[in-house]
Amino acid sequence: MGRSELRWMLSDHLPAELTEMLTGITLGNELVHIATIHTVRRRCRITEASGREPCAEVADDYVRASAGERLLAWREIEVELGARTPAPPSRLIKRLVAAGAQPSRYASKLAHVAAPATSAEADTPAARAVADDLTARIDQIVAGDIGLRRGQDPIHDTRVAIRRAQHAARVRQTAGPRRGRRDGRRTEVVRGGCSATFATVRCSSAGSVRRSTRCPTS
């Protein structure tokens, strides 16, 4: 599933529109600040031989982040594909690897700076497969809730995701122990639907500053 990025102007306070948009995910709980991520990005667009159609954009990010007393700084490269590019160009990947690039251990900048959630790991291939499927369904449910509040029509896909998440949760009871997400968000499935008990969100401001928030858990 793709990633949705929403942008607002830089402010010391969360936009009311964003808070309202996350009502379903947070179950109405108050959002609290957990991390500040500042990114300085340099972009390089790669086009086809004709020069008209972009096939990829390489983003070179210099990142500074803080979460409580933790201060971090790192550099990362992101490759965003064009609309008609099914996979990263092999020549580009070879050049990045030759320059020392390695796959990141983190799914996002927030996952890099946030302290990992403590949880039991899935200890069998079957348990990991079920956990990954459940995570994907929960992502779809969260995206559907946000999409509905943005005026879109994701009701059918979200209902399908809820049914499949419930099924995955039942299978998981026999496949292995519960595993939390590593990117800073964990959720639980309840009877009759899905309830996100812990959520994170990134709001971009002028393309350079990202603030992360979460709802506290009981």
C-alpha positions as CSV (number, residue, x, y, z in Angstrom):
1,M,0.0,0.0,0.0
2,G,1.3,3.5,-0.8
3,R,2.0,6.2,1.7
4,S,-0.1,9.3,2.0
5,E,1.6,12.5,2.9
6,L,-0.5,15.5,4.0
7,R,1.0,19.0,4.3
8,W,0.3,22.0,6.5
9,M,2.1,25.3,7.1
10,L,4.6,25.2,10.0
11,S,3.0,26.0,13.3
12,D,3.6,25.4,17.0
13,H,0.1,23.8,17.2
14,L,-1.5,20.9,15.4
15,P,-4.0,22.1,12.8
16,A,-7.6,21.5,13.9
17,E,-8.3,19.8,10.5
18,L,-5.6,17.3,11.3
19,T,-6.9,16.6,14.8
20,E,-10.4,16.0,13.4
21,M,-9.1,13.8,10.7
22,L,-7.5,11.5,13.3
23,T,-10.5,11.2,15.5
24,G,-11.2,7.6,14.4
25,I,-7.7,6.4,14.8
26,T,-7.1,8.0,18.2
27,L,-10.6,7.0,19.5
28,G,-11.0,10.6,20.5
29,N,-8.0,10.6,22.8
30,E,-5.7,13.7,22.9
31,L,-2.7,13.7,20.7
32,V,0.6,14.2,22.4
33,H,4.0,15.2,21.0
34,I,6.6,12.4,20.9
35,A,9.2,13.5,18.3
36,T,10.4,16.3,16.1
37,I,12.0,15.5,12.8
38,H,13.8,18.1,10.7
39,T,14.7,17.2,7.1
40,V,16.8,19.1,4.6
41,R,16.2,17.5,1.3
42,R,18.0,17.7,-2.1
43,R,16.1,16.3,-5.0
44,C,17.4,14.9,-8.3
45,R,14.9,14.0,-11.0
46,I,15.7,11.3,-13.5
47,T,13.9,11.4,-16.8
48,E,13.6,9.2,-19.8
49,A,15.7,9.7,-22.9
50,S,13.0,12.0,-24.3
51,G,13.3,14.2,-21.2
52,R,9.6,14.5,-20.8
53,E,8.5,11.7,-18.6
54,P,10.2,11.4,-15.1
55,C,11.0,7.8,-14.3
56,A,12.3,8.4,-10.7
57,E,13.2,11.1,-8.2
58,V,16.1,10.7,-5.8
59,A,15.7,12.5,-2.5
60,D,18.9,13.0,-0.5
61,D,17.8,13.7,3.1
62,Y,19.9,15.1,5.9
63,V,17.9,14.5,9.1
64,R,18.0,15.8,12.6
65,A,15.5,14.4,15.1
66,S,14.7,14.5,18.8
67,A,12.4,12.5,21.0
68,G,12.6,13.4,24.7
69,E,16.3,13.3,25.5
70,R,17.3,11.4,22.4
71,L,19.1,13.4,19.7
72,L,19.8,11.8,16.4
73,A,21.2,12.8,13.0
74,W,21.6,10.7,9.9
75,R,21.5,10.8,6.1
76,E,19.1,8.7,4.0
77,I,18.3,8.3,0.3
78,E,14.8,7.8,-1.0
79,V,13.9,6.8,-4.5
80,E,10.4,7.7,-5.6
81,L,9.3,6.1,-8.8
82,G,7.4,7.8,-11.6
83,A,3.8,6.9,-12.5
84,R,4.9,4.6,-15.3
85,T,8.0,3.1,-13.7
86,P,7.3,-0.3,-12.2
87,A,10.7,-0.7,-10.5
88,P,13.8,1.3,-9.7
89,P,16.2,1.5,-12.7
90,S,19.0,-1.1,-12.2
91,R,21.7,1.4,-13.2
92,L,20.5,3.8,-10.4
93,I,20.5,1.0,-7.8
94,K,24.0,-0.1,-8.8
95,R,25.3,3.4,-8.5
96,L,23.8,4.0,-5.1
97,V,25.2,0.7,-3.9
98,A,28.6,1.5,-5.3
99,A,28.5,4.8,-3.4
100,G,27.9,2.9,-0.1
101,A,24.1,3.0,0.1
102,Q,22.5,0.1,2.1
103,P,18.9,-0.8,2.8
104,S,17.5,1.0,5.8
105,R,16.6,-1.0,8.9
106,Y,13.7,1.4,9.5
107,A,10.4,1.7,7.7
108,S,10.3,5.5,8.2
109,K,12.1,8.4,9.8
110,L,9.7,8.1,12.8
111,A,10.7,4.5,13.3
112,H,14.3,5.5,13.3
113,V,13.9,8.0,16.1
114,A,11.1,6.5,18.2
115,A,11.9,3.9,20.8
116,P,10.8,0.4,19.7
117,A,7.7,-1.0,21.3
118,T,8.4,-4.0,23.5
119,S,6.5,-7.1,22.3
120,A,6.7,-10.7,21.6
121,E,8.2,-11.7,18.3
122,A,6.5,-14.1,15.9
123,D,8.8,-17.2,16.2
124,T,7.6,-19.2,13.2
125,P,7.3,-18.5,9.5
126,A,3.5,-19.0,9.7
127,A,3.2,-16.6,12.6
128,R,5.3,-14.0,10.8
129,A,3.1,-14.4,7.7
130,V,-0.1,-13.9,9.7
131,A,1.4,-11.0,11.6
132,D,2.5,-9.3,8.4
133,D,-1.0,-9.8,6.8
134,L,-2.7,-8.4,9.9
135,T,-0.5,-5.4,9.9
136,A,-1.3,-4.8,6.2
137,R,-5.0,-5.0,6.9
138,I,-4.8,-2.6,9.8
139,D,-2.9,-0.2,7.6
140,Q,-5.8,-0.4,5.1
141,I,-8.4,0.2,7.8
142,V,-6.5,3.3,9.1
143,A,-6.1,4.6,5.6
144,G,-9.8,4.0,5.0
145,D,-10.8,5.9,8.1
146,I,-8.7,8.9,7.1
147,G,-9.9,8.7,3.5
148,L,-13.5,8.8,4.6
149,R,-12.9,11.9,6.7
150,R,-11.2,13.5,3.7
151,G,-14.3,13.1,1.6
152,Q,-13.3,9.9,-0.3
153,D,-15.3,6.7,-0.6
154,P,-13.2,3.8,0.8
155,I,-16.1,2.1,2.6
156,H,-16.1,-1.1,0.6
157,D,-12.4,-1.6,0.7
158,T,-12.3,-0.8,4.4
159,R,-15.1,-3.3,5.2
160,V,-13.2,-6.0,3.3
161,A,-10.0,-5.1,5.2
162,I,-11.9,-5.3,8.6
163,R,-13.3,-8.8,7.7
164,R,-9.8,-10.0,6.7
165,A,-8.2,-8.5,9.8
166,Q,-10.7,-10.3,12.0
167,H,-9.9,-13.5,10.2
168,A,-6.1,-12.9,10.5
169,A,-6.5,-12.2,14.2
170,R,-8.4,-15.5,14.7
171,V,-5.7,-17.4,12.8
172,R,-3.0,-15.6,14.7
173,Q,-4.2,-17.0,18.0
174,T,-3.1,-20.4,16.9
175,A,-0.1,-19.3,14.7
176,G,2.0,-17.7,17.5
177,P,2.5,-14.9,19.9
178,R,1.4,-11.3,19.3
179,R,4.0,-9.1,17.7
180,G,4.0,-5.3,17.8
181,R,4.9,-3.1,14.9
182,R,8.4,-1.8,14.7
183,D,7.6,1.5,13.1
184,G,6.1,3.0,16.3
185,R,2.5,1.9,15.9
186,R,0.6,-1.0,17.4
187,T,-3.0,-1.8,17.0
188,E,-5.5,-4.4,18.3
189,V,-8.5,-5.9,16.6
190,V,-11.7,-6.1,18.6
191,R,-15.1,-7.8,18.0
192,G,-17.2,-6.1,15.5
193,G,-14.4,-4.1,13.9
194,C,-10.9,-2.7,14.3
195,S,-9.8,-0.2,16.9
196,A,-6.4,1.6,16.7
197,T,-5.2,2.0,20.2
198,F,-1.9,3.6,19.4
199,A,-1.3,5.7,16.3
200,T,1.3,7.9,14.9
201,V,1.0,10.6,12.3
202,R,3.5,12.8,10.4
203,C,2.5,16.2,9.2
204,S,4.7,17.9,6.7
205,S,5.4,21.6,6.8
206,A,6.9,23.4,3.8
207,G,8.4,20.1,2.8
208,S,11.1,20.2,5.5
209,V,9.8,19.8,9.0
210,R,7.8,16.8,10.2
211,R,6.2,16.5,13.6
212,S,5.1,13.2,15.0
213,T,2.3,12.7,17.4
214,R,0.6,9.7,19.1
215,C,-2.4,9.1,21.3
216,P,-1.6,7.8,24.7
217,T,-2.7,4.3,25.7
218,S,-4.4,3.3,28.8
